[in-house]
């Protein structure tokens, strides 16, 4: 693969410090690999460190370089994440302290915070910035930061960020030797924080050359301390680095790149850059305004019937007794709203006038994509919104793959409900029986005894019917009732749906905590009701769907990919649908205290949408509910679509 003129400049100057600003899809990884090959092959004295941000990119980089250089040359190349490099480098100053990471570190912070969320937030991120700024003088630290560091020392513990700050201090004071290398290449430099930037600067020596690659427009980790444009401009000044722009995007056609450029140019704090598409024209960008009528139609709701249900609820403040299952979520929401304490004194007429349903567009989106689902990725601002769209694809029996986060199929309440259905439909599935009993609140001793009796009887059905004196909990009695009522051989969808509805109703009676999970259970019931065959066949189909979610191949074009905007970074798909481009979602709600913070927050949210838009190779869709267009839509279009 040849190099562009811009890429060639990077590769042809290995012995100069360089700030490489790379557009999305501009071939920065290819360029870095070619530069690494040049450095390693130019002299046997050259030693290269390549810094990546994820273990996956570390593995990919190592694999690609191994194809370019000899095994001996590869021995002179260290490829690692910042975390691994700095952890290994700091080993001599660990001094027999326990390095706490993940859950143990979180638990330590919670203990210090003692329930104060502001303190917990500070100790999760800001304390390290203050520690670095203190230059090791704890008297310069806020009281809570000083106490945190003191408690770490008291218990002979240290977290990785604190250890990394200590490493920077040790390098600055000559207490530890810098790493041995002649060249360093750092990827995703816009995501470096103050500690990482200081560590790089502490390695500055005569005869060493640094190339940092990044894009300030794709800096989306400010909440983790990433410095973005600040780290890039600071590096260029301190290292007297040449600036190189990789201005050609090989991913997005001109139409998509132009729309993304319209958006990002609204940010004031950015490096000005030329953006060129290397692809021919022919991409599409569409902004979809989804109306309330379209949403109700996607749920196959009769608007006249829905209005009648709302009128009945306004009168009785109770859910109608005879509403079909497809109305349940809407009815449940409306009942909750009319019974809100702010609405308790309102008349039925006032309720109908002032209380509305917050309709979601996710089923509409799923049905639109279902018309031709190959090659699609759906991007959302949060995992909670992805939960919603994932349910809709599951209900339509459309394969989807969830990247990052946790799929709804991995949630314990969903796994428990599936185990209940599985054990009720298959009297030989003893493991599902155990999980179902646990889901229903049966204690461990009773579960163990029931399992043994079921194995002896060679049937869950028989032991469930026979009963057991030591297992007389409400949960077990409910299982017995379900077992006796399960229509094992029934194939009629209406009868199965009626039984499943009864199941959810009784679960809510068993434990009020189950009420908050009813939407998830109903989603499973909808898939079951839409299937064919016996209840056992339908349960087997549910498990096939659930298993398919565990395949995390983001290149699988036969399944719809689901990702947060943050999680989409570095990936690309033929078709991208960014959903809910609305105030409070994209951009999300601002929780700061002053205008300066708000401006910084909005610019990062704009960068986040820019990242999502530039994942699209051919087709880009941005959608919002009618009347809820994000100001970012106006940035992209150049006019207010609601105006």
N, C-alpha and C positions, 0 to 999 in steps of 0.2 A: 504494500500500500504506500503510495507516494505521499510526499509532504507538500502542503501548501506553502506559499511564500512566507506567510507569518510563522508557520510551524518550523520552517527551515531556519529562520533567524534564531529560534530558541535552541535548536540542535547544533547549529554552527558555532555557537558561542558558549561552550561548556565552562570556560574559565573566566566567566563574568557573573556577577550577581545580577539576578533578573527577577522582576515582578511580572509574571505572565497572567494577564487578565483574559479569561476564557469564557466566551459565550456558551450558553447551553448547547450541547451537541456539536461543539467545535473541535472535537478530537483531542482533548487535552490528555487523556490517558495514552492514546497512541503517541502523542508528542513526547510525553514523559518517558515512555518505553524507549523510543528512538534516542532520546537524550541519554538515558542510562546506558544503552548500548555503546554510544559514542564515548562516554566517559570511561567505561570499563575496558574498551578495546584500545583506547588512545594510549594508555600507559599502564604497565603492571604495578606502578606505584600508587595508582589511583584507588581510593577506597570510597565507596558510595553508601550513604544512608538514604533510604527512601521512606518517607513518613506518610502513612495512610491514616484514615479515620475509622475504618472498620476492619474486622478480621476477614470479612468476605473480600474486600478490595485488596487486602494484603495477599491472600491466597491467589487471587486472579493476577495481580501484578507479578508475583513470583513465578507463576506458571508462564506468563507471556515473556518475561525476561529470559527464562531458562531456554526458550526456543531461539533466542537471539545471540547468546554468548556461550562460551565454553564453560564446563564445570569449574575450572580453575578461576575464571573471571567471576563466576557466580559466588564463589567463596569470598570475594572481596566486596560483596553487596549485602547489606543488611536491610531487610524490608520488614517494617513493623509499624504498629500503631503508636501514637504518642503515649498511651497508657502503658503499654508493654515496655517501650524504650525507657521511659522515665522510672518505672518501677524497678527494672533491672539495674539502671544506672544508680539508683538510690540505695541499693542493697547494702553498701558499706556504712550508711548512716542510719540504718534501721535499728541497730543497737538492741537487738533481742526484744523489740516491741512487737506486739501482735498487730498485723495489718488487717484492719476491719473494712470490709466492703459489702455492698448489697444490704441484705436484711439486718445483719448485726450492726452495721453502721447506722442504718435508719433507726434501729431500736435505741442505740446510744444517743442519737440526736433527740428522740422523743423523750428519753429520760431527763435530759438536760432541759428541754423546753417545758416539760411538766404541764402539757396541755395548752400552752400559749402558741397559737398558730403563727403569729408574727415572728416569734423567736425561732420556731421550727423552720420557717421559710428562710430566715436570715442564716441559720446554721447549715442549711442545705446548699447555699450558693454564695451569698455575699461575704461571709466570714473569711473566705480564702482571699478575696480581693483586698479586704482590710488587712489581713495578715501580710500579704505581699507588700502592700503600701507601707506597712509599719517598719519594714526592713529588719524585722526581728525584735524590735523593741515593743514588748507587750504592753507597756504603759501607753502606747499610742493607739491601742485597740479599744473598742467599746467594751464595757464591762462584761456583757454576755459572751463576746468573742474571746476575751481573756479567760473567762471562766471555762469555756468549752476547751480551750487548749490546755488549761491547767488540769482539767479533769482527764483529758486524754493521757497526759503525762503521769498523773496519779495512778491510773490503772494500767500503765505501760501499754497503751494502745495508740494507734495512729491510723488515720484514713489516708487514702491515696493522694487527695488534693493537698492535705497538710504536709505529707511527706514530699510532694513535688515542690511546694514552696520552700521547704527546708533544703531541697536539692539545689534550687536556684540560689539560695543564700550561700550554700557551701561552694558552689561554682564561683560566685562573685568574690568570695573571700579566699579562694585557693585551697579550701579544705578538702576538695575532691577533684580528681582529674577530669577534664572534659573527655568526651568520647573521641575515639581515634578515627578520623575520616578526612578526605580531601574535598568531597562534594556532598551536598545535601539537597535533596529534592523533596519539597513538602506539598502534598496535595490538599485541596479544599482549605486553602489558607485563610479564607474569610471566616472559617469556623473556629479558628484558634482563639483561646482565651488569654488573659493576661499572663497566667503562669506559663503556658506553652510558649508564648511569644518571648517571654523573659528567658526561658531555657534556651531557645534558639539564639538569642542575642548573646547569651553567656558563652556560646561556642564560637563567637566571631574571633578569628585569628588570621594573621597574614598567611596567604597561600591556601585559604579555604574559600570555597565558592558555593553560594546558596541560590537555588532557584525555587521560588514559591509560586504556586499555581492556584488561582481561585477566581471567584466572581463576586464582587460586592453586591450585585443584584440578587444573588442567591444566598445571602446571609440570612438564615432563618432560625438561628439558635441563640438569639440574644438572651432568652430566658435562662440559658445555661452559661452565660458569660461570654459568648462569642463576641469578638470585637468588630467584625465586619470590615467596613471601609477603614476604620481607625488602624487596624492591624496592618492593612495593606499599605497605606500612606506612610505609616511609621516605619515599616520595613524599608520602603523605597528610600526614605530620607537617611535612615541610620546606616544602611548598607550601600548607599549611593548606587542603587540598582537601576539597570536599564528597564524601561517599561516596554512590554510587548503585548499587543492585542491580537488574540485569535478571533478575528471578526466574522469568520464565515461559519454559519450554522448548517450542519449537514443533516440535521434531524427534521426541522420544521420547514414547510414550504413558506413562501413569502407572506401569504395571507395570515397564517398563524403567527409567524414571527412579528409581523407588523402590528397585529392586535396586542401581542404581549408587550411590544415596545411602547405602544400608546399608553398602556397601563403603567409601566415602570418609570416612564419619563415624568410622571407626576411626583415622583420622589425627589426631594431637593438634595438629600445627602447621599450622593452617588458619584461615581466616576463617569464622566461623559464618554460614550463609546459608539462607534459605528456598528450597526447590525446588518449583516448581509446574509441572505439565504442562498445556499449553494444548490438548492433543489429547484426544479421548474415550478412555475405557477400551477395551481390546480387543487390546492388544499381548501378546506371549507371551515369557516367559523360561523356558528349560529348561536344567537342568544334567545333562549326560550322563556317566554312569560307563560307560566302555567296557571290557568284560571281555576277558580273554585269548582266550576261545573266540570271541567276536565278531570279534576281529582275525584269528585264524587262518581263520575262515569267510570273511572278506572276501578273503583271499588264495586261497580255494578249496583249502586244505590239508587233507589227511586226517591227523587228529591221531594216529591209530595208526601211520600210515606215518612221520610226523615223529618219533614216539617211537622207532621202529625205526632211523631214520637216526642219532638221537642215541646210541643204544646201540652202533651200529657205530662211530661216531666215538670214543666213550669207549674202545672196545677197541683201535682201530687208530691213533687220532689223525690219521687221513687222511679226506678227503671220500669218500663213496661214489661208485663209478664210474657208477652207473646212475640217479642222481637226476634227476627231471624239472626243467626250467628254473625252474619256479615255487618250488622249494625252495632254489635256489642261494644267495640272500642269507642265509637262515636258517642253512644249512649252513656257509657261509663264516664267519659270525659265531661259530658254535659251535666250529668247528675252531680259530679264532684264540684263543678263550677257553680251550679245554682245553690248548692248547699254550703258554699264558702261563706264564712261569717260576714263578709262585706255585702252579701246578697240576701241575707236571711230576712230582712224587712221589706224586700221588694215584692210587688204584686206580680202575678203571672204575666201580665202585659209588660211590665217593666223588665222582667227577666228575658222575655222574648226579644225585647228591644235592645237590651244592653249586654246580654251574655251570648257569645258566639263560640263556634268550634274552631280550634286551631288546626285546620286541616293540613296534612303533610302531603308532599308531592311524590313520595318515594315509590308508591305503587305505579303511578303514571310513568315515572322514569323507567322502572323495571319492565313494564309492558312495552314501552317504546323500544328499548334495547332488545327485548325478547323477539322482536320482528326479524332481527339479524344480529345475533349475539356475538359472533366471532370477532376477535380483535379488539374488544372493548375493555377499558378500565374506567371505573367510577371513582372519583376522588371527592372526599368530604373533609370538612375542617376537624371533626372529632370522631373518636371511636364510637361514641354513642349514636351519632348519625349513621355510621356504617352499620351498626347493629340493626337499625331500622331497614336500610336498603337490603341488607343481607337476608332478612326475613322475607322480604318481598320476592327476591329471586328464588329463595327456597320454596315459597308458596307456588311459584310458577314452574317449579321443577327445572330451573335454569342453573347449570353448574356455575359456581363462583368460587373464587379463591381469595381468602383474606390475607393480606400482607401485614405483618406486624400486629400489635395488639392481640386480642384474644377473640376468636370466633364465638358466636353465640352457641355453637355446638360444643364448645369447651367449657361453658359455664356450668357450675355444679348443679344448679336448679334444673337446667335443661337435661343434663345427663341423668339426673334422678328421675325426671318425668319420663324420659325414654326408657329407663330401666323398668319403671312401673308398667308401661305399655308392653314392653318386651316380655316381662314375667307373666303378665295376664294373658298374653297371646301364645305363649310357649311354655307348657307345663314342665318341660325338661331343662329349662334354662335356670339352673340353680344359682349361678353367679348374679344374673339379673335379679333374681329373687332377693338375694342379700342386699343389693344396692337399692332395690325398691323399698324394702323394709326400713333401711337406714333413711331413705328419703321421707318416709312416713313417720319418722321419729321413734321407731322401735329401738330399744336399747341393745348394746352389744351382746349381752348375755343371752337375751331372748333370740337375737338373730342367729347366734351360734347354735342354740338348741333347735330352732326351727329349721336351720340348714341341715342339721344331722337327721332330723325326722323326715325331711323332704327327700334326702338321699335314700333313706331306708325305705320310704314308700315309693321311690322312683317317680315321684310326681309332686309338683308344687300344688296342683289342683286338689289332690286328695288331702294333703296336710292342711291346706287352707280351709277346706270344707270341714275337716275333722275338728279343728280348733286345738288349743293347747292351754292348759290352765295357767302356766307361768307366763304366757304371752298374751295377756288380756288388755294391753294398752289400746288406746283409741286408734293408733296407727294400724295395729294388727287387725283389729276388728273391722276397720275400714277396708283393709286389703281383702279380708274374707268376703265382705259385701261386694266389692268390685269383682272378685273372682267368680262369685256366683252369678253376677249380672252380665259378665263379658259375653258378647255375642260372637263366640269363637268361629262358627261356621258361616256367619252372616256375610253376605256380599253387598247388601243394599246400603248405599252411601248415606242415605237419610237416617237409617237406624243406627249405623256406626257413628254418625255425627251427633246424634241425640245422646248416645252413651258417653261419648267423649265430653260433651258439654256438661253432662251430669258429673263426670269425673272431676272436672275443674271446679264446679260448684261445691262439691263435697270437700275438696282439698282446702278451699277457702274457709269452710266451716271448721275444718280440723285445726288450722293454724292461720291466724290473721296475717302472719308474715308472708303467707303464700299469695295474698291478694296482689302484692306488687309484682308478682311473676306471671299474672294471668295472661298478659299480652303474649308472652313467650309461649305459654301452653296453647293458647288459641292459634298461634301461628303454626304449631305442630299439628293441631287438630285440623286446620284448613288444608294442610298438605295431605293429611290422612283422608279427609273427606273427598278431596279431588282425585284420589287414587282409585285403583280398581282391585278387585279380589277381596279375600278375607282380611280381617284385621291383622292377622299375622303377616300376610303378604305386604300390607301397607306399612307395617312397622319395619319390615326388612328393607323396604324402599327408603324409609327415613334414614336408616343406618347407612345405606349406600350414599345418600346425599351428605350425611355427616362425615363419612370417611373421606369423601372427595375434597372436603374443606381443609384437610390436613396436608394436602399437597401444596407446597408454597412456591411452586414454579411461576415466577412472574412473567415468564415468556410463553405460558400455555395459552395459545390463542383460542382454544376451544372452550375455555371458561372465562367468565367475566371476572376481571381482577378488581378487587376492592382495596382501597388504600386511603390513608389520611394524606393530606397535602404534604406534611412533613415526611411521611414514609415513602412518598413517590420520588424523592430526590435521587437522581442518578439513574432513573429508570425511564423507559419509553415504550409507547404503545401506538398502534395504528390509529385507534380512535379513543378519545378521552372525553368523558362527560364530568364536568365539575358541577356538583349539585349544591343547591342552597346558597347561591351567591347573594346573600341577604344581610342586612345589618343584624348584629348579634351572632352571626355565624361566620360570614366572610365579609367584613372583618368581625372577629369575635368581640365580646364585650370588654371595654376598657375598665380596668380596676385600679388605675393609678390615682394620683392626687393632684397633679399639676399639668399645665398645658404642654410643657416641654416633654414630659413623660408620654403624654397622649400623642404628640407628633411622632416621637420615636416608635411608639407602639403601632400606629397606623402605617408607618413606612414599612415596618417588618411584616405586618399583615398583607400589605400590597406585594412585598417580595414573595411571600408565601404563595399567593395566587399566581404570580408570575412563574414560579417554579412549576406549579401544576399545569398551567397553560402550555409551557414549553416541553411537556412530556409527549405532546401529540405529534405524530408523524404525518397524518393525513386529514383527520377530521377532529374538530374541537367544538364541544357544546358546553355552554354555560347556561344554567337555568336558575330561575327564581320564581316564587309564588307571586301572583298578581298583586300589585300594591306594595311589594316588599323588596324592590330592587336595591341592591347595594350601591353606594356611591362609586364603587369600583366599576360597575357596569357603565356608568356615564364616562368614566376615565377611558374605558376601552372604545366605546362607540363615538364619543365626542359630543353626545347629547343625552338628555334625560329621557329614557324610554317610557317613563310614566307621565312625562310632561305633555 
